[in-house]
Amino acid sequence: MFIGEHNHTLDDKNRLSLPAKFRKVFGKSVVITHGLDNCLFVYTTKEWEVFVTTLGGLSMGQKNSRSFSRFLLGSAVEVDIDSAGRILLPDFLRSFASLKQKVIVVGVGNRAELWSDDAWKKYKSEIEKSADVLAEQLGSIGMI
């Protein structure tokens, strides 16, 4: 399980060191793809297979299902973790998430997310202001 917020830095070769606790869970490679809210999603290969199976269950007859699958699957890449615990971020993914030097690695259960420092601060501030409302909405459907 991935939890917590970790501040990391991209090196000159666009490599990102993963948090030590995450490396143990990830293994030797990860799958990185477009995420929502302009971040990147990072999955273990096992969790990625589960996720792809779930996406495969969506109706291909619906345009939104096809579009969402293309958005996530079309941008996915499997990346090896080097002996120093780093991953190389492809330019198109780095650009999508506006990742520059400071990268925030956020654990969200079954995956990690990579955020630009500025985007994460803005998002976190907005969510903190509406956490009570979100909890109320989730409570009304029995989630909390």
Short mmCIF file of the C-alpha atoms (twelve columns), coordinates in Angstrom:
data_MODEL
# 
_entry.id   MODEL 
# 
loop_
_atom_site.group_PDB 
_atom_site.id 
_atom_site.type_symbol 
_atom_site.label_atom_id 
_atom_site.label_alt_id 
_atom_site.label_comp_id 
_atom_site.label_asym_id 
_atom_site.label_seq_id 
_atom_site.Cartn_x 
_atom_site.Cartn_y 
_atom_site.Cartn_z 
_atom_site.pdbx_PDB_model_num 
ATOM 1   C CA . MET A 1   0.000   0.000  0.000   1 
ATOM 2   C CA . PHE A 2   1.211   3.488  -0.864  1 
ATOM 3   C CA . ILE A 3   0.603   6.325  1.583   1 
ATOM 4   C CA . GLY A 4   2.133   9.679  2.409   1 
ATOM 5   C CA . GLU A 5   3.551   12.709 0.661   1 
ATOM 6   C CA . HIS A 6   7.205   12.737 -0.348  1 
ATOM 7   C CA . ASN A 7   9.270   15.578 -1.822  1 
ATOM 8   C CA . HIS A 8   11.718  14.502 -4.506  1 
ATOM 9   C CA . THR A 9   13.755  16.075 -7.274  1 
ATOM 10  C CA . LEU A 10  14.188  15.248 -10.959 1 
ATOM 11  C CA . ASP A 11  17.849  15.002 -11.911 1 
ATOM 12  C CA . ASP A 12  19.396  16.392 -15.102 1 
ATOM 13  C CA . LYS A 13  18.561  13.169 -16.979 1 
ATOM 14  C CA . ASN A 14  14.839  13.267 -16.006 1 
ATOM 15  C CA . ARG A 15  15.251  10.493 -13.461 1 
ATOM 16  C CA . LEU A 16  13.211  10.493 -10.287 1 
ATOM 17  C CA . SER A 17  14.196  8.687  -7.134  1 
ATOM 18  C CA . LEU A 18  11.226  6.831  -5.676  1 
ATOM 19  C CA . PRO A 19  10.609  6.896  -1.919  1 
ATOM 20  C CA . ALA A 20  12.457  4.000  -0.283  1 
ATOM 21  C CA . LYS A 21  9.245   2.579  1.216   1 
ATOM 22  C CA . PHE A 22  7.624   2.545  -2.230  1 
ATOM 23  C CA . ARG A 23  10.542  0.770  -3.918  1 
ATOM 24  C CA . LYS A 24  9.942   -2.372 -1.885  1 
ATOM 25  C CA . VAL A 25  6.347   -2.545 -3.112  1 
ATOM 26  C CA . PHE A 26  7.048   -1.602 -6.734  1 
ATOM 27  C CA . GLY A 27  9.653   -4.264 -7.394  1 
ATOM 28  C CA . LYS A 28  11.810  -3.967 -10.531 1 
ATOM 29  C CA . SER A 29  9.507   -1.948 -12.785 1 
ATOM 30  C CA . VAL A 30  6.449   0.291  -12.730 1 
ATOM 31  C CA . VAL A 31  3.772   1.406  -15.160 1 
ATOM 32  C CA . ILE A 32  3.367   5.168  -15.520 1 
ATOM 33  C CA . THR A 33  0.462   6.817  -17.301 1 
ATOM 34  C CA . HIS A 34  -1.516  10.025 -17.566 1 
ATOM 35  C CA . GLY A 35  -3.393  10.633 -14.365 1 
ATOM 36  C CA . LEU A 36  -6.316  12.824 -13.519 1 
ATOM 37  C CA . ASP A 37  -5.983  16.418 -12.292 1 
ATOM 38  C CA . ASN A 38  -2.737  16.762 -14.319 1 
ATOM 39  C CA . CYS A 39  -0.658  14.317 -12.335 1 
ATOM 40  C CA . LEU A 40  0.837   10.977 -13.338 1 
ATOM 41  C CA . PHE A 41  -0.329  7.612  -12.012 1 
ATOM 42  C CA . VAL A 42  2.332   5.034  -11.104 1 
ATOM 43  C CA . TYR A 43  1.280   1.407  -10.666 1 
ATOM 44  C CA . THR A 44  2.983   -1.852 -9.805  1 
ATOM 45  C CA . THR A 45  2.770   -4.189 -12.778 1 
ATOM 46  C CA . LYS A 46  0.360   -6.392 -10.798 1 
ATOM 47  C CA . GLU A 47  -1.975  -3.480 -9.923  1 
ATOM 48  C CA . TRP A 48  -1.768  -2.284 -13.522 1 
ATOM 49  C CA . GLU A 49  -3.053  -5.657 -14.745 1 
ATOM 50  C CA . VAL A 50  -5.993  -5.393 -12.320 1 
ATOM 51  C CA . PHE A 51  -6.700  -1.853 -13.499 1 
ATOM 52  C CA . VAL A 52  -6.550  -2.815 -17.185 1 
ATOM 53  C CA . THR A 53  -8.958  -5.679 -16.544 1 
ATOM 54  C CA . THR A 54  -11.371 -3.232 -14.906 1 
ATOM 55  C CA . LEU A 55  -11.085 -0.860 -17.875 1 
ATOM 56  C CA . GLY A 56  -11.688 -3.793 -20.191 1 
ATOM 57  C CA . GLY A 57  -15.054 -4.274 -18.525 1 
ATOM 58  C CA . LEU A 58  -16.261 -0.863 -19.675 1 
ATOM 59  C CA . SER A 59  -18.653 -0.758 -22.602 1 
ATOM 60  C CA . MET A 60  -16.809 -0.096 -25.848 1 
ATOM 61  C CA . GLY A 61  -20.141 1.028  -27.250 1 
ATOM 62  C CA . GLN A 62  -19.930 4.217  -25.210 1 
ATOM 63  C CA . LYS A 63  -17.698 7.007  -26.435 1 
ATOM 64  C CA . ASN A 64  -16.686 8.081  -22.914 1 
ATOM 65  C CA . SER A 65  -15.479 4.568  -22.102 1 
ATOM 66  C CA . ARG A 66  -13.397 4.391  -25.276 1 
ATOM 67  C CA . SER A 67  -11.965 7.855  -24.708 1 
ATOM 68  C CA . PHE A 68  -11.030 7.188  -21.080 1 
ATOM 69  C CA . SER A 69  -9.383  3.879  -21.972 1 
ATOM 70  C CA . ARG A 70  -7.378  5.539  -24.747 1 
ATOM 71  C CA . PHE A 71  -6.345  8.374  -22.438 1 
ATOM 72  C CA . LEU A 72  -4.917  6.010  -19.820 1 
ATOM 73  C CA . LEU A 73  -3.776  3.007  -21.854 1 
ATOM 74  C CA . GLY A 74  -2.423  4.972  -24.800 1 
ATOM 75  C CA . SER A 75  -0.048  6.946  -22.605 1 
ATOM 76  C CA . ALA A 76  1.097   4.053  -20.411 1 
ATOM 77  C CA . VAL A 77  4.733   3.000  -20.345 1 
ATOM 78  C CA . GLU A 78  6.519   0.335  -18.355 1 
ATOM 79  C CA . VAL A 79  9.683   1.727  -16.821 1 
ATOM 80  C CA . ASP A 80  12.485  -0.143 -15.059 1 
ATOM 81  C CA . ILE A 81  13.635  0.930  -11.620 1 
ATOM 82  C CA . ASP A 82  17.420  1.228  -11.616 1 
ATOM 83  C CA . SER A 83  19.730  0.010  -8.844  1 
ATOM 84  C CA . ALA A 84  19.549  3.447  -7.165  1 
ATOM 85  C CA . GLY A 85  15.732  3.307  -7.038  1 
ATOM 86  C CA . ARG A 86  15.201  5.806  -9.863  1 
ATOM 87  C CA . ILE A 87  12.818  5.815  -12.788 1 
ATOM 88  C CA . LEU A 88  13.265  7.639  -16.075 1 
ATOM 89  C CA . LEU A 89  10.268  9.814  -16.887 1 
ATOM 90  C CA . PRO A 90  9.480   10.014 -20.604 1 
ATOM 91  C CA . ASP A 91  9.308   13.585 -21.917 1 
ATOM 92  C CA . PHE A 92  5.659   13.376 -23.000 1 
ATOM 93  C CA . LEU A 93  4.549   12.293 -19.512 1 
ATOM 94  C CA . ARG A 94  6.766   14.829 -17.767 1 
ATOM 95  C CA . SER A 95  5.320   17.533 -20.006 1 
ATOM 96  C CA . PHE A 96  1.709   16.405 -19.410 1 
ATOM 97  C CA . ALA A 97  2.111   16.794 -15.636 1 
ATOM 98  C CA . SER A 98  4.302   19.939 -15.935 1 
ATOM 99  C CA . LEU A 99  7.028   18.237 -13.908 1 
ATOM 100 C CA . LYS A 100 10.094  20.355 -13.534 1 
ATOM 101 C CA . GLN A 101 12.683  19.980 -10.801 1 
ATOM 102 C CA . LYS A 102 10.530  19.521 -7.677  1 
ATOM 103 C CA . VAL A 103 8.200   16.523 -7.785  1 
ATOM 104 C CA . ILE A 104 5.776   15.469 -5.070  1 
ATOM 105 C CA . VAL A 105 5.229   11.709 -4.849  1 
ATOM 106 C CA . VAL A 106 1.886   10.963 -3.207  1 
ATOM 107 C CA . GLY A 107 0.779   7.526  -2.064  1 
ATOM 108 C CA . VAL A 108 -2.922  6.882  -2.672  1 
ATOM 109 C CA . GLY A 109 -3.431  3.243  -1.758  1 
ATOM 110 C CA . ASN A 110 -2.999  1.068  -4.818  1 
ATOM 111 C CA . ARG A 111 -0.858  3.564  -6.741  1 
ATOM 112 C CA . ALA A 112 1.453   6.526  -6.388  1 
ATOM 113 C CA . GLU A 113 0.922   9.866  -8.066  1 
ATOM 114 C CA . LEU A 114 3.557   12.285 -9.354  1 
ATOM 115 C CA . TRP A 115 2.688   15.970 -9.053  1 
ATOM 116 C CA . SER A 116 4.491   19.183 -9.868  1 
ATOM 117 C CA . ASP A 117 5.193   21.058 -6.652  1 
ATOM 118 C CA . ASP A 118 2.994   24.010 -7.654  1 
ATOM 119 C CA . ALA A 119 0.061   21.881 -8.847  1 
ATOM 120 C CA . TRP A 120 0.143   19.782 -5.668  1 
ATOM 121 C CA . LYS A 121 0.154   22.832 -3.384  1 
ATOM 122 C CA . LYS A 122 -2.814  24.322 -5.251  1 
ATOM 123 C CA . TYR A 123 -4.761  21.044 -5.337  1 
ATOM 124 C CA . LYS A 124 -4.055  20.273 -1.684  1 
ATOM 125 C CA . SER A 125 -5.205  23.739 -0.623  1 
ATOM 126 C CA . GLU A 126 -8.480  23.359 -2.529  1 
ATOM 127 C CA . ILE A 127 -9.175  19.895 -1.127  1 
ATOM 128 C CA . GLU A 128 -8.388  20.932 2.435   1 
ATOM 129 C CA . LYS A 129 -11.032 23.660 2.155   1 
ATOM 130 C CA . SER A 130 -13.681 21.196 0.973   1 
ATOM 131 C CA . ALA A 131 -12.785 18.048 2.948   1 
ATOM 132 C CA . ASP A 132 -15.875 18.312 5.161   1 
ATOM 133 C CA . VAL A 133 -18.180 18.616 2.153   1 
ATOM 134 C CA . LEU A 134 -16.500 15.659 0.452   1 
ATOM 135 C CA . ALA A 135 -16.868 13.562 3.615   1 
ATOM 136 C CA . GLU A 136 -20.545 14.496 3.822   1 
ATOM 137 C CA . GLN A 137 -21.132 13.454 0.200   1 
ATOM 138 C CA . LEU A 138 -19.290 10.156 0.652   1 
ATOM 139 C CA . GLY A 139 -21.140 9.557  3.919   1 
ATOM 140 C CA . SER A 140 -24.475 10.003 2.188   1 
ATOM 141 C CA . ILE A 141 -23.709 7.042  -0.080  1 
ATOM 142 C CA . GLY A 142 -22.327 4.908  2.743   1 
ATOM 143 C CA . MET A 143 -18.644 5.258  1.902   1 
ATOM 144 C CA . ILE A 144 -17.605 6.746  5.259   1 
# 
